[in-house]
């Protein structure tokens, strides 16, 4: 058997996170499996959650085998299920099938460029079920297919949730992100009104240059009134929040209520009858979520997670969404990367300080092959 390498994250009982590049025996595929030489895998916020386990990059120090980081006080309590387990990192990625099992579905993938959402993708090699591979159009490069799943399917999941729950327009925070730009393109293509919330002037200009019709800056002194105006213009009653902590969620719900109440025409001490729904799907701010109830009684706040959503809509509809991603991979769902890292350089402290910021236009890509 040949040797492969993978990046792992281990939490220990002394509130320490150990990051290492480990060698492993490259396994032989089972009958319904394929072996992928992984060529590209992105660093998404969800990957950082597993990789760093909540530790801040500023606590990183070099160790004999990699990096060591310190967890904040009390953080270990939520991580007991993974203590002393070396967990392979990397949710998604793409590469070339270099070996297959005996079943026809597997053998048909020999030599193909495929993308997978399988975990453990920060590795030179990965075994997966043939059925879990997204076969890409001829000529597609692995680097273009590396981000086929998390961001594209999350963005499509937002518009799909909108339709399933009877809403007609969306609000999205951290909207200048790679995912936010995808969502903007989807909404423009599908004629869906979208309110984009960003945090800086240059992000407003970025999205407007890409055709966005409604972009509001949360750092503006007129943010609240501008948000109400955009919501009134679109009729948005559904929001997806990537921030998580702070009071932005209250501001969004209150703006939806203000816009709805202004069109109701009749005062009610219970607020408008229009249901306002906000889903938190990210945690860019790890602090508490402050809900100040100034938005009537017709509202809901919940969590939204891609795997749960895909399970809800079923295999057939999930496959339809994946097919759309493959078809529009270099247009609607195109990703750009400002940093390309080897497995080893992913554990360079300076590089970690960059990719852990998850800044707009700063997405990083791990390329595991030598």
C-alpha positions as a LaTeX table, in Angstrom:
\begin{tabular}{lrrr}
\hline
Residue & $x$ (\AA) & $y$ (\AA) & $z$ (\AA) \\
\hline
Unk1 & 0.00 & 0.00 & 0.00 \\
Unk2 & 1.14 & 3.56 & $-0.68$ \\
Unk3 & 1.25 & 6.32 & 1.92 \\
Unk4 & $-0.93$ & 9.39 & 1.96 \\
Unk5 & $-1.05$ & 12.50 & 4.11 \\
Unk6 & $-3.95$ & 14.31 & 5.79 \\
Unk7 & $-4.50$ & 17.24 & 8.12 \\
Unk8 & $-6.09$ & 16.34 & 11.48 \\
Unk9 & $-7.37$ & 18.30 & 14.47 \\
Unk10 & $-7.33$ & 16.81 & 17.98 \\
Unk11 & $-8.82$ & 18.36 & 21.12 \\
Unk12 & $-7.32$ & 17.18 & 24.40 \\
Unk13 & $-8.74$ & 17.34 & 27.91 \\
Unk14 & $-6.33$ & 20.13 & 28.88 \\
Unk15 & $-8.20$ & 22.53 & 26.53 \\
Unk16 & $-5.57$ & 22.27 & 23.82 \\
Unk17 & $-6.04$ & 21.80 & 20.07 \\
Unk18 & $-3.31$ & 19.92 & 18.19 \\
Unk19 & $-3.08$ & 20.29 & 14.40 \\
Unk20 & $-0.89$ & 17.80 & 12.53 \\
Unk21 & $-0.14$ & 16.38 & 9.11 \\
Unk22 & $-0.45$ & 12.61 & 9.54 \\
Unk23 & 0.64 & 9.80 & 7.28 \\
Unk24 & $-1.85$ & 7.02 & 6.55 \\
Unk25 & $-2.08$ & 3.89 & 4.46 \\
Unk26 & $-4.02$ & 4.63 & 1.27 \\
Unk27 & $-6.79$ & 2.00 & 1.28 \\
Unk28 & $-8.08$ & $-0.08$ & $-1.60$ \\
Unk29 & $-11.59$ & 0.85 & $-2.75$ \\
Unk30 & $-14.47$ & $-1.47$ & $-1.91$ \\
Unk31 & $-16.76$ & $-2.68$ & $-4.70$ \\
Unk32 & $-18.92$ & 0.48 & $-4.69$ \\
Unk33 & $-16.11$ & 2.93 & $-3.85$ \\
Unk34 & $-13.56$ & 5.08 & $-5.66$ \\
Unk35 & $-10.17$ & 6.45 & $-4.62$ \\
Unk36 & $-9.68$ & 10.16 & $-5.34$ \\
Unk37 & $-6.35$ & 11.97 & $-5.59$ \\
Unk38 & $-7.54$ & 15.21 & $-3.98$ \\
Unk39 & $-6.34$ & 18.26 & $-5.91$ \\
Unk40 & $-8.25$ & 21.15 & $-4.34$ \\
Unk41 & $-10.31$ & 21.75 & $-1.19$ \\
Unk42 & $-11.54$ & 25.16 & 0.06 \\
Unk43 & $-11.36$ & 26.57 & 3.58 \\
Unk44 & $-14.93$ & 27.43 & 4.55 \\
Unk45 & $-16.16$ & 28.79 & 7.91 \\
Unk46 & $-17.54$ & 25.32 & 8.69 \\
Unk47 & $-14.06$ & 23.87 & 8.14 \\
Unk48 & $-12.58$ & 26.37 & 10.59 \\
Unk49 & $-15.09$ & 25.21 & 13.18 \\
Unk50 & $-13.67$ & 21.69 & 13.08 \\
Unk51 & $-10.06$ & 22.71 & 12.47 \\
Unk52 & $-9.73$ & 25.26 & 15.28 \\
Unk53 & $-12.55$ & 24.00 & 17.53 \\
Unk54 & $-13.15$ & 27.56 & 18.70 \\
Unk55 & $-9.51$ & 28.37 & 19.49 \\
Unk56 & $-8.24$ & 31.75 & 18.31 \\
Unk57 & $-5.31$ & 31.76 & 15.85 \\
Unk58 & $-3.47$ & 34.21 & 18.11 \\
Unk59 & $-2.96$ & 31.34 & 20.58 \\
Unk60 & $-1.14$ & 29.18 & 18.00 \\
Unk61 & 2.41 & 28.04 & 18.59 \\
Unk62 & 4.58 & 25.56 & 16.74 \\
Unk63 & 5.02 & 22.10 & 18.18 \\
Unk64 & 7.12 & 19.12 & 17.20 \\
Unk65 & 4.47 & 17.75 & 14.86 \\
Unk66 & 2.47 & 20.82 & 13.83 \\
Unk67 & 0.61 & 23.55 & 15.71 \\
Unk68 & $-0.87$ & 23.82 & 19.20 \\
Unk69 & $-3.68$ & 26.23 & 20.11 \\
Unk70 & $-5.45$ & 27.02 & 23.39 \\
Unk71 & $-9.21$ & 26.92 & 23.83 \\
Unk72 & $-11.07$ & 29.72 & 25.66 \\
Unk73 & $-12.20$ & 29.06 & 29.22 \\
Unk74 & $-15.21$ & 26.75 & 29.29 \\
Unk75 & $-15.05$ & 25.85 & 25.58 \\
Unk76 & $-14.00$ & 22.27 & 26.34 \\
Unk77 & $-17.46$ & 21.56 & 27.83 \\
Unk78 & $-19.04$ & 21.57 & 24.37 \\
Unk79 & $-16.29$ & 19.39 & 22.87 \\
Unk80 & $-16.28$ & 16.35 & 25.13 \\
Unk81 & $-17.48$ & 14.06 & 22.32 \\
Unk82 & $-14.33$ & 14.69 & 20.29 \\
Unk83 & $-11.66$ & 14.68 & 23.03 \\
Unk84 & $-8.52$ & 12.74 & 22.04 \\
Unk85 & $-9.90$ & 11.94 & 18.56 \\
Unk86 & $-7.70$ & 12.91 & 15.60 \\
Unk87 & $-10.38$ & 14.28 & 13.27 \\
Unk88 & $-9.62$ & 14.66 & 9.53 \\
Unk89 & $-10.57$ & 18.13 & 8.29 \\
Unk90 & $-12.03$ & 19.49 & 5.04 \\
Unk91 & $-15.71$ & 19.18 & 4.13 \\
Unk92 & $-15.52$ & 19.26 & 0.35 \\
Unk93 & $-13.14$ & 19.15 & $-2.57$ \\
Unk94 & $-12.37$ & 17.81 & $-6.00$ \\
Unk95 & $-9.81$ & 15.59 & $-7.68$ \\
Unk96 & $-9.17$ & 12.71 & $-10.06$ \\
Unk97 & $-10.43$ & 9.16 & $-9.57$ \\
Unk98 & $-7.29$ & 6.99 & $-9.68$ \\
Unk99 & $-8.73$ & 3.63 & $-8.58$ \\
Unk100 & $-12.17$ & 2.08 & $-8.32$ \\
Unk101 & $-14.05$ & $-0.88$ & $-6.95$ \\
Unk102 & $-15.53$ & $-3.63$ & $-9.08$ \\
Unk103 & $-19.10$ & $-2.37$ & $-9.42$ \\
Unk104 & $-20.06$ & $-0.75$ & $-12.73$ \\
Unk105 & $-21.02$ & 2.61 & $-11.20$ \\
Unk106 & $-17.59$ & 2.85 & $-9.62$ \\
Unk107 & $-15.62$ & 1.63 & $-12.65$ \\
Unk108 & $-17.33$ & 4.23 & $-14.85$ \\
Unk109 & $-15.60$ & 6.99 & $-12.85$ \\
Unk110 & $-12.02$ & 5.85 & $-13.52$ \\
Unk111 & $-9.95$ & 8.86 & $-14.59$ \\
Unk112 & $-12.82$ & 11.32 & $-14.09$ \\
Unk113 & $-12.60$ & 14.69 & $-12.30$ \\
Unk114 & $-15.21$ & 14.53 & $-9.53$ \\
Unk115 & $-16.31$ & 16.67 & $-6.60$ \\
Unk116 & $-17.46$ & 15.33 & $-3.24$ \\
Unk117 & $-18.86$ & 16.49 & 0.08 \\
Unk118 & $-17.33$ & 13.80 & 2.23 \\
Unk119 & $-15.23$ & 15.26 & 5.06 \\
Unk120 & $-11.53$ & 14.59 & 5.45 \\
Unk121 & $-10.69$ & 16.34 & 2.18 \\
Unk122 & $-7.53$ & 18.09 & 3.40 \\
Unk123 & $-5.70$ & 14.95 & 2.33 \\
Unk124 & $-3.74$ & 13.61 & $-0.60$ \\
Unk125 & $-6.25$ & 10.75 & $-1.05$ \\
Unk126 & $-9.86$ & 10.09 & $-0.09$ \\
Unk127 & $-12.04$ & 6.98 & $-0.45$ \\
Unk128 & $-15.74$ & 7.71 & $-1.09$ \\
Unk129 & $-18.83$ & 5.91 & $-2.35$ \\
Unk130 & $-19.24$ & 6.21 & $-6.12$ \\
Unk131 & $-22.81$ & 7.41 & $-5.65$ \\
Unk132 & $-21.58$ & 10.42 & $-3.67$ \\
Unk133 & $-19.43$ & 11.76 & $-6.50$ \\
Unk134 & $-20.58$ & 14.71 & $-8.58$ \\
Unk135 & $-19.33$ & 14.01 & $-12.10$ \\
Unk136 & $-18.28$ & 17.25 & $-13.77$ \\
Unk137 & $-18.63$ & 18.37 & $-17.36$ \\
Unk138 & $-15.75$ & 17.47 & $-19.65$ \\
Unk139 & $-12.89$ & 19.95 & $-19.40$ \\
Unk140 & $-13.72$ & 21.09 & $-15.86$ \\
Unk141 & $-10.64$ & 21.61 & $-13.71$ \\
Unk142 & $-10.51$ & 20.39 & $-10.12$ \\
Unk143 & $-9.76$ & 23.92 & $-8.87$ \\
Unk144 & $-13.03$ & 25.14 & $-10.44$ \\
Unk145 & $-14.95$ & 22.28 & $-8.84$ \\
Unk146 & $-13.44$ & 22.48 & $-5.35$ \\
Unk147 & $-16.33$ & 24.53 & $-3.92$ \\
Unk148 & $-19.19$ & 22.65 & $-5.57$ \\
Unk149 & $-21.19$ & 21.92 & $-2.46$ \\
Unk150 & $-21.09$ & 24.02 & 0.71 \\
Unk151 & $-21.52$ & 27.51 & $-0.72$ \\
Unk152 & $-23.50$ & 26.71 & $-3.90$ \\
Unk153 & $-25.96$ & 24.35 & $-2.20$ \\
Unk154 & $-26.32$ & 26.68 & 0.78 \\
Unk155 & $-27.17$ & 29.58 & $-1.53$ \\
Unk156 & $-29.61$ & 27.43 & $-3.52$ \\
Unk157 & $-31.02$ & 26.13 & $-0.24$ \\
Unk158 & $-31.90$ & 29.69 & 0.75 \\
Unk159 & $-33.97$ & 30.32 & $-2.36$ \\
Unk160 & $-35.49$ & 26.84 & $-2.10$ \\
Unk161 & $-36.45$ & 27.49 & 1.55 \\
Unk162 & $-38.01$ & 30.78 & 0.47 \\
Unk163 & $-40.27$ & 29.00 & $-2.01$ \\
Unk164 & $-41.13$ & 26.11 & 0.31 \\
Unk165 & $-42.17$ & 28.46 & 3.12 \\
Unk166 & $-44.18$ & 30.83 & 0.94 \\
Unk167 & $-41.91$ & 33.89 & 0.99 \\
Unk168 & $-41.14$ & 35.94 & $-2.12$ \\
Unk169 & $-37.90$ & 37.79 & $-1.31$ \\
Unk170 & $-34.78$ & 37.39 & 0.82 \\
Unk171 & $-32.46$ & 39.26 & 3.17 \\
Unk172 & $-28.85$ & 38.10 & 3.55 \\
Unk173 & $-26.09$ & 39.27 & 5.88 \\
Unk174 & $-22.34$ & 39.17 & 5.20 \\
Unk175 & $-23.56$ & 39.47 & 1.64 \\
Unk176 & $-20.21$ & 40.34 & 0.05 \\
Unk177 & $-18.82$ & 36.91 & 0.92 \\
Unk178 & $-18.14$ & 34.27 & $-1.71$ \\
Unk179 & $-21.47$ & 32.67 & $-0.82$ \\
Unk180 & $-23.23$ & 36.06 & $-0.82$ \\
Unk181 & $-22.01$ & 36.84 & $-4.31$ \\
Unk182 & $-23.31$ & 33.46 & $-5.49$ \\
Unk183 & $-26.69$ & 34.14 & $-3.89$ \\
Unk184 & $-26.82$ & 37.53 & $-5.61$ \\
Unk185 & $-26.19$ & 35.87 & $-9.00$ \\
Unk186 & $-28.85$ & 33.22 & $-8.33$ \\
Unk187 & $-31.42$ & 35.87 & $-7.40$ \\
Unk188 & $-30.61$ & 37.96 & $-10.48$ \\
Unk189 & $-30.91$ & 34.87 & $-12.72$ \\
Unk190 & $-34.12$ & 33.66 & $-11.05$ \\
Unk191 & $-35.77$ & 37.10 & $-10.72$ \\
Unk192 & $-35.81$ & 37.04 & $-6.91$ \\
Unk193 & $-35.62$ & 40.28 & $-4.93$ \\
Unk194 & $-32.68$ & 40.23 & $-2.51$ \\
Unk195 & $-31.65$ & 42.66 & 0.22 \\
Unk196 & $-27.88$ & 42.43 & 0.74 \\
Unk197 & $-26.48$ & 43.57 & 4.10 \\
Unk198 & $-22.75$ & 44.34 & 4.16 \\
Unk199 & $-20.35$ & 46.05 & 6.57 \\
Unk200 & $-18.27$ & 48.45 & 4.47 \\
Unk201 & $-18.63$ & 50.97 & 1.64 \\
Unk202 & $-16.36$ & 49.01 & $-0.69$ \\
Unk203 & $-18.58$ & 45.95 & $-0.25$ \\
Unk204 & $-21.58$ & 48.02 & $-1.34$ \\
Unk205 & $-19.73$ & 48.97 & $-4.51$ \\
Unk206 & $-18.60$ & 45.39 & $-5.10$ \\
Unk207 & $-22.15$ & 43.99 & $-5.08$ \\
Unk208 & $-23.61$ & 46.88 & $-7.06$ \\
Unk209 & $-20.95$ & 46.33 & $-9.71$ \\
Unk210 & $-22.30$ & 42.76 & $-9.95$ \\
Unk211 & $-25.85$ & 43.95 & $-10.53$ \\
Unk212 & $-27.25$ & 43.91 & $-6.97$ \\
Unk213 & $-30.30$ & 46.16 & $-6.67$ \\
Unk214 & $-30.55$ & 46.51 & $-2.88$ \\
Unk215 & $-27.37$ & 46.80 & $-0.78$ \\
Unk216 & $-27.31$ & 48.37 & 2.70 \\
Unk217 & $-24.28$ & 49.03 & 4.87 \\
Unk218 & $-24.71$ & 48.10 & 8.55 \\
Unk219 & $-21.98$ & 50.60 & 9.51 \\
Unk220 & $-23.95$ & 53.51 & 8.04 \\
Unk221 & $-25.60$ & 55.93 & 10.51 \\
Unk222 & $-28.76$ & 55.58 & 8.39 \\
Unk223 & $-28.68$ & 51.78 & 8.32 \\
Unk224 & $-32.03$ & 51.21 & 10.06 \\
Unk225 & $-34.01$ & 53.53 & 7.79 \\
Unk226 & $-32.20$ & 52.29 & 4.66 \\
Unk227 & $-32.94$ & 48.68 & 5.64 \\
Unk228 & $-36.65$ & 49.43 & 6.12 \\
Unk229 & $-36.74$ & 51.12 & 2.72 \\
Unk230 & $-35.11$ & 48.13 & 0.99 \\
Unk231 & $-37.42$ & 45.64 & 2.72 \\
Unk232 & $-40.49$ & 47.71 & 1.84 \\
Unk233 & $-39.38$ & 47.79 & $-1.80$ \\
Unk234 & $-38.85$ & 44.03 & $-2.00$ \\
Unk235 & $-41.44$ & 42.67 & 0.43 \\
Unk236 & $-38.77$ & 40.47 & 2.01 \\
Unk237 & $-40.04$ & 38.51 & 5.02 \\
Unk238 & $-37.27$ & 35.88 & 5.20 \\
Unk239 & $-33.68$ & 36.49 & 6.28 \\
Unk240 & $-30.52$ & 34.37 & 6.45 \\
Unk241 & $-27.88$ & 35.53 & 8.90 \\
Unk242 & $-24.22$ & 34.52 & 8.78 \\
Unk243 & $-23.20$ & 36.66 & 11.77 \\
Unk244 & $-24.98$ & 34.95 & 14.67 \\
Unk245 & $-24.01$ & 37.18 & 17.58 \\
Unk246 & $-24.96$ & 40.75 & 18.43 \\
Unk247 & $-28.13$ & 42.73 & 17.71 \\
Unk248 & $-28.27$ & 42.66 & 13.91 \\
Unk249 & $-30.95$ & 39.98 & 14.07 \\
Unk250 & $-33.18$ & 42.30 & 16.09 \\
Unk251 & $-32.54$ & 45.13 & 13.62 \\
Unk252 & $-33.60$ & 42.91 & 10.72 \\
Unk253 & $-36.78$ & 41.65 & 12.39 \\
Unk254 & $-37.68$ & 45.17 & 13.50 \\
Unk255 & $-37.14$ & 46.50 & 9.97 \\
Unk256 & $-39.37$ & 43.75 & 8.55 \\
Unk257 & $-42.04$ & 44.61 & 11.12 \\
Unk258 & $-41.82$ & 48.34 & 10.38 \\
Unk259 & $-42.18$ & 47.71 & 6.65 \\
Unk260 & $-45.10$ & 45.31 & 7.19 \\
Unk261 & $-46.90$ & 47.60 & 9.65 \\
Unk262 & $-46.68$ & 50.58 & 7.30 \\
Unk263 & $-48.61$ & 48.63 & 4.68 \\
Unk264 & $-51.21$ & 47.12 & 7.01 \\
Unk265 & $-53.04$ & 50.41 & 7.51 \\
Unk266 & $-54.55$ & 49.40 & 10.86 \\
Unk267 & $-52.82$ & 49.52 & 14.26 \\
Unk268 & $-52.62$ & 46.41 & 16.41 \\
Unk269 & $-50.86$ & 46.19 & 19.75 \\
Unk270 & $-49.67$ & 42.71 & 18.67 \\
Unk271 & $-47.96$ & 44.07 & 15.58 \\
Unk272 & $-48.54$ & 43.10 & 11.98 \\
Unk273 & $-49.97$ & 39.73 & 11.01 \\
Unk274 & $-47.15$ & 39.22 & 8.49 \\
Unk275 & $-44.88$ & 36.38 & 9.59 \\
Unk276 & $-41.22$ & 37.32 & 9.70 \\
Unk277 & $-38.66$ & 34.49 & 9.70 \\
Unk278 & $-34.93$ & 34.72 & 10.36 \\
Unk279 & $-32.54$ & 31.78 & 10.09 \\
Unk280 & $-29.06$ & 31.86 & 11.60 \\
Unk281 & $-26.77$ & 29.69 & 9.51 \\
Unk282 & $-23.32$ & 31.01 & 10.49 \\
Unk283 & $-21.30$ & 32.21 & 13.45 \\
Unk284 & $-18.92$ & 34.97 & 12.35 \\
Unk285 & $-19.68$ & 36.59 & 15.73 \\
Unk286 & $-19.44$ & 33.93 & 18.45 \\
Unk287 & $-21.02$ & 36.19 & 21.08 \\
Unk288 & $-24.62$ & 35.94 & 22.34 \\
Unk289 & $-27.54$ & 36.66 & 20.03 \\
Unk290 & $-29.49$ & 39.56 & 21.51 \\
Unk291 & $-33.20$ & 39.51 & 20.63 \\
Unk292 & $-34.99$ & 42.67 & 21.75 \\
Unk293 & $-38.65$ & 42.03 & 21.11 \\
Unk294 & $-39.80$ & 45.11 & 19.24 \\
Unk295 & $-41.18$ & 43.33 & 16.18 \\
Unk296 & $-44.68$ & 42.16 & 17.10 \\
Unk297 & $-45.74$ & 38.57 & 17.66 \\
Unk298 & $-45.62$ & 37.06 & 14.15 \\
Unk299 & $-41.98$ & 36.01 & 13.94 \\
Unk300 & $-39.58$ & 33.13 & 14.19 \\
Unk301 & $-35.85$ & 32.69 & 14.70 \\
Unk302 & $-34.15$ & 29.35 & 14.11 \\
Unk303 & $-31.03$ & 27.60 & 12.97 \\
Unk304 & $-30.45$ & 26.49 & 9.37 \\
Unk305 & $-27.94$ & 23.82 & 8.38 \\
Unk306 & $-27.27$ & 22.53 & 4.87 \\
Unk307 & $-27.20$ & 18.76 & 5.63 \\
Unk308 & $-30.51$ & 19.02 & 7.51 \\
Unk309 & $-32.05$ & 20.94 & 4.62 \\
Unk310 & $-30.87$ & 18.42 & 2.02 \\
Unk311 & $-32.31$ & 15.57 & 4.11 \\
Unk312 & $-35.61$ & 17.46 & 4.30 \\
Unk313 & $-36.01$ & 17.95 & 0.55 \\
Unk314 & $-34.94$ & 14.40 & $-0.30$ \\
Unk315 & $-32.51$ & 12.72 & $-2.66$ \\
Unk316 & $-34.28$ & 13.58 & $-5.91$ \\
Unk317 & $-34.53$ & 17.34 & $-5.32$ \\
Unk318 & $-31.03$ & 17.44 & $-3.83$ \\
Unk319 & $-29.68$ & 15.85 & $-7.00$ \\
Unk320 & $-31.50$ & 18.44 & $-9.11$ \\
Unk321 & $-29.77$ & 21.21 & $-7.18$ \\
Unk322 & $-26.37$ & 19.50 & $-7.59$ \\
Unk323 & $-26.97$ & 19.15 & $-11.32$ \\
Unk324 & $-27.62$ & 22.88 & $-11.57$ \\
Unk325 & $-24.37$ & 23.56 & $-9.74$ \\
Unk326 & $-22.42$ & 21.36 & $-12.16$ \\
Unk327 & $-24.04$ & 23.05 & $-15.16$ \\
Unk328 & $-23.35$ & 26.61 & $-13.93$ \\
Unk329 & $-20.05$ & 25.90 & $-12.19$ \\
Unk330 & $-17.98$ & 28.55 & $-13.94$ \\
Unk331 & $-20.73$ & 31.19 & $-14.05$ \\
Unk332 & $-23.34$ & 31.41 & $-11.28$ \\
Unk333 & $-21.33$ & 29.26 & $-8.87$ \\
Unk334 & $-17.81$ & 30.37 & $-9.74$ \\
Unk335 & $-15.43$ & 30.75 & $-6.78$ \\
Unk336 & $-12.22$ & 32.76 & $-6.66$ \\
Unk337 & $-9.28$ & 32.17 & $-4.35$ \\
Unk338 & $-6.68$ & 34.63 & $-3.15$ \\
Unk339 & $-4.46$ & 32.04 & $-1.44$ \\
Unk340 & $-3.45$ & 28.53 & $-2.51$ \\
Unk341 & $-1.83$ & 26.44 & 0.20 \\
Unk342 & $-0.16$ & 23.07 & 0.48 \\
Unk343 & $-1.05$ & 20.81 & 3.42 \\
Unk344 & 2.11 & 21.91 & 5.21 \\
Unk345 & 1.65 & 25.63 & 4.55 \\
Unk346 & $-1.90$ & 25.43 & 5.94 \\
Unk347 & $-0.18$ & 24.99 & 9.32 \\
Unk348 & 1.97 & 28.08 & 8.90 \\
Unk349 & 0.88 & 30.57 & 11.58 \\
Unk350 & 1.03 & 33.57 & 9.24 \\
Unk351 & $-1.15$ & 31.76 & 6.70 \\
Unk352 & $-3.60$ & 30.73 & 9.42 \\
Unk353 & $-3.98$ & 34.33 & 10.55 \\
Unk354 & $-5.02$ & 35.18 & 6.99 \\
Unk355 & $-7.46$ & 32.37 & 6.20 \\
Unk356 & $-9.05$ & 32.42 & 9.65 \\
Unk357 & $-10.30$ & 35.96 & 8.98 \\
Unk358 & $-12.54$ & 34.70 & 6.13 \\
Unk359 & $-12.36$ & 38.19 & 4.62 \\
Unk360 & $-14.25$ & 39.19 & 1.47 \\
Unk361 & $-12.23$ & 38.25 & $-1.63$ \\
Unk362 & $-9.87$ & 36.33 & 0.66 \\
Unk363 & $-10.96$ & 32.71 & 0.25 \\
Unk364 & $-8.17$ & 30.15 & 0.63 \\
Unk365 & $-7.72$ & 26.82 & $-1.15$ \\
Unk366 & $-5.74$ & 23.80 & 0.00 \\
Unk367 & $-4.03$ & 21.86 & $-2.79$ \\
Unk368 & $-2.87$ & 18.59 & $-1.15$ \\
Unk369 & $-0.92$ & 17.03 & $-4.01$ \\
Unk370 & 2.86 & 17.58 & $-3.91$ \\
\hline
\end{tabular}
